[in-house]
């Protein structure tokens, strides 16, 4: 299992085929770093659509142009489903705003419990196989 560390995230694909992404504490996400990070996804996934567990429990900031890039639907092209793991009200507001405005084409759900998030992703995987 190979781990890639970018300017903003640590990531690897686990034994269930889930792309695990963990935001690094205190990072500032700008457009350039986000695009570089997105390229790392391709290195790990071989350009295939995957399930993703996005651990956003660390404190981070993000520029408007980086937010716009995410909001453009770019992640819909690389994800089967995304579970976002959060632990504070600010992150919940940000994620709920993202969902309300952008309505991702792939399933996206917010969690505070990692085990529940993984269970949800595995259920998505199971339903895709049937």
Beta strands, then each sheet from edge to edge (+ up, - down):
strand 1: 3-5
strand 2: 9-13
strand 3: 18-23
strand 4: 27-29
strand 5: 50-55
strand 6: 60-62
strand 7: 79-85
strand 8: 107-111
sheet 1: 1+ 2- 3+ 5+ 7+ 8+
sheet 2: 4+ 6+
end
